[in-house]
Amino acid sequence: MDSFLHQVFAGLATGGIYASVALALVMIYRATHLVNFAQGEMAMFSTYLAWTMIDAGLPYWAAFSITLLAAFALGAAIERFVIRPVQNAPALTVVVVFIALLLVLNSVAGWLWSYTIRSFPSPFPATPVFGQTLVSAHELGATGVTLVVLALLYAFFRWTALGLAMRAVAQNPDSSRLVGIRVDAMRALGWGLAGAIGAVAGMMIAPIVYLEPNMMGGILLYAFAAALLGGIDSPAGAVLGGFVVGVLENLLGAYVIGNELKLSVALALIVGVLIVRPAGLLGSRQVTRV
């Protein structure tokens, strides 16, 4: 029973990280109606920036805060100088741009920091919290950080003028422009927030998977599965899907298929959702008049 509970709690911890990346994917999808395949590499690049500052002697939480600002700026800059010039191009063109961005960020990270696997420090103690052994201090802390970020985002979108403007742009950019909302600025803000959310996920997962340029490849796949499961256009669905995927991955890996085949859980979920319910659990169905 203890082993089962440990897998559930550990799945919730990693599921929170998947939820963060899935939420970033949903935010960009709502703005562009395309999946940002470079979201994982953006998170990885931001995590390397944090590691560089920590390695230089900066306190962890100071480096964490500066990294969030840098990740926000990186996301907004990518929207302004890479995505906006091709926003009216065919969908395939934008997909190619996303893939090129993934390769560029991965290559630049390898060039700057090499492909050597590095350890990333955890801000949480190594000893178990409250004397229990079901979940490590880092897993518990990462879950707490993720929940705080998700709560802040909910409050931002629910009760602030900027959040409401971003929701309006996501729903109907043409009508939003007519009532005076700066659509391009809201899209840049969305990309910036997605970059910052991804940076949080990268810094929380790096102590577990170690730091190297390809660290977010599997994480992005799980996050994509979570976003599809919850609904690719639903922020709440992305969060729900992240926790569900995290728990399923751990339980199936521990008791059914083995850890070596855990990645197949994400692939099976992606295929299954696309076949059975393409809109996801909480996503909206698209109806087209013909």
N, C-alpha and C positions, 0 to 999 in steps of 0.2 A: 504493500500500500504506500509506503514511504517513497519507493521508487516511482510509482505512478504519479504521486503528487509532485515529486521533483520535476518530472517531465512536463507536467501541466504548468507549473510555475515558471520553469525555464522557457517553455513555449510562449507564455504570456509576455515574458521579458523580451524575447527576440521578436515576438509579434508586434510589440509596441514600436520597434525599430522599422519593421516592415510597414506598419501603419503610417509612420512618418514619411517614408519614401513614397508610399502609395498616395498619400495626400498631396505630396509635391507633384506627382504625375497627374493627379486629377486637376490640380490648379492650372497646370499648363495645358492640359487637354481642354479644359473649359474655355481657355483663351484662344487656342489654335485649332481645336478639334483633331489634334494629332498627338501621338505619344512621344515624349522626349526620351529618346534612347540614350541620351548623354547624361541623364539625371544622376546615375551612379557615378560617372566620372567626375561630375561637378562636385559631388559629395566627397569623393576620394581626394580631389585636388585641395579642397578646403581643409580636409583632415591633415594633409601634409603641411599646410600652412600652420595649423595648430601645433603639430609636432615640432616644426622648426622653431617656433617661439618658445615652446616648453623646453626644448633641448638647449636653447640659448639662456635659460634660467628664469623665464617669466613664469609666475605662478599659474597653476592650471586654469583657474576660473577667469583670470585676466586674459589668458590666451584664448579661452573659450569665447569670451565676449567679443574680443577683437576679431576672431574668426567668423563669428556670426555677421559682423558688419562687413567684413571682406567678402563673405559668401553672398550677402545681399547685393553688394556692389557688382560682383562678378555676374550674378544672374541678371541684374538690370542691364549691365553692359552687353551681355550676350543677346538679350532681346533687342536692344537698340541698334547694335552694329552687325549682328548676324541674322537674326530672325526677321526683324522689321523689313529689311530690303526685299525679302522673298515671301512676305506674308500673303501676297496676292498671286503667287506662282502656283502651278499645279501641285497637288498633294505629294506626288512622288518626288518633286524637287525639294520640298521641305524635309521629307524623310531622308533624302540623301544628305542634306545639310546637317541634320541631327546625327547621322552616322559619322559624317566627316568630323563633326565637333567631338564626338566620342573618341575617335582615333587621335585627334590632335591633342586633347587633354591627356589621354593616356600616354602618348609619346612624349609630351613635354614633361609630365611628371617623372617618367623614366629617365629622361635626359637630365633633369634637375637633381633628382634624388636617387637615381639608379633603381634597379629592380630587386635590390636586396630586401629580404623580409626583415622588418624592424618591429620591435615591441612598442606599443603605445601605452602610456600610463593611464591608470584608472584613478579618478578622484576619490573613490570610495575605499574603505579599509579592506584589507585582505581577510580579516577574521569574520566569521559569520555574525550576522546581526541578530540580537535578541537570543543568542544561544542556539538557534535552530539551524539545521543543515539542509533544509528543503530547497533553499534558494540562496545564492551567494549575495554578498553585499553589492557587488557590481550589478548583478541582474536586478536586484531590488532597486538600486539607485537609478539604473538606466530606465526602468519602468516608471519611476517617479518623475524623472526629467521629461520623459516622453509625454506623460499625462499632463504635466504642467504646460508644456508647449501646446498640446492639443486644446487645453482649456483656454489658454490665451488666444489662440487662433479663433476658437468659437466665439469668445467675447468680442474679438476684433470684427468678425464678420456680422455678428448679431447686433452690436450696439454702437458702432462707430460709423461716422459719415463716409469715411474712406472704404470701410468694409462693405457698406451698402452699395456704394458706387461700383466697387469691383464686382459684386454680385449682379448688379444691373448690366454691366458691360458683358459679363459672361452669358447672361440670358439673351440680351438683344443689343449688340453694339451700335446698330444704326439708330435705334430709338434713344439710346443713351447719349449719342452724339448730338441729337436734336435738342435735348434738354440741357445741354451745356457741360456734360461730363467729358473730360479729356480722356478719350478711349486709349490712346497710345500710352499715356502716363499710367493709367490703371493696369494696362498689360505689363508694362515695365515693373510696376510694383508687384504684380503677381509673380513674375519671374524672379524678382529679388527675394520675395518671401519663400518661394519654392527652393531657391538656392540656400537660404538660411536654414530651412527645415531639413534639407538634405545634409547640411553640415552637421546639425545636431545628431542625425542618424549615423553619420560617418564616425563622429567622435565617440559615440556610445558603443558602436559595434567593433571599432578598431582594437580595443583591448582583448576582444574575444577571438577575432579572426586574424589578428596581426595586420600590420600596415605594409602594403605594397600596391603598385599601380593597378593590379587586377582584383583588388579586394572586394569591390562592389558588384562584380559580375553576377554572382549567384544571388546576392541581396536584391539586385534590381529585378531578377526573374521572379523571386518570391513576391516582391512588391507589386509587380505587374499582375501576378496571379491574384493578389489581394485586391487590387483596384478593379479587376474584372469581376471578381466574386461579389464585391460590394456594390459595384456599379461605377463605370469609368467616369461618369459625370456627377457622382455623389460623394462629397467630402465625408459625410457620416458613414457611407458605405465603405469607403477606403479604410477608415479606422476599424470598423467591424471586421472587414475582410482581413486586415493585417493580423488581428488577434486570432481569428479563426485559422488562418494559414499557419501562424506560429505554433499553435497547439497541435494542429493536425500533423505538421511536419515532425514534431518531436515524438508524438505518440506512435505514428506509423513507422518512423525511423527506429524507434526503440523496440517495438513489439511485433512489427509486421514485416517490413521490407529491409531493415538494416540501415545503418547510417550511410553506407556507400551509395544507396539509391534514393536518398532523401530528396535530391533535386527533382526526381521524377514526380514527386507529389505536386510541385508547382506546375510542371508541364501537363500533368493529368488534369489539374484544376482548370488551367487555361483552355484546354481542348474541351473539357466537359461543360464549362460555363458557356463557351461560344456555341456549343451544339444545343444545350438544353435551355439556357436562359441568357441570351446575349446581352440583355440590359442589366444583368446582375441582380442581387437581392434588393437593393434600394435605388437602382438607377431608373431613369425615366425612359419609357419606350418612345422611339421616334416614329411619328406617323406622317406619311407623305401623301398629299392629295395628287391623284393621277387622273 
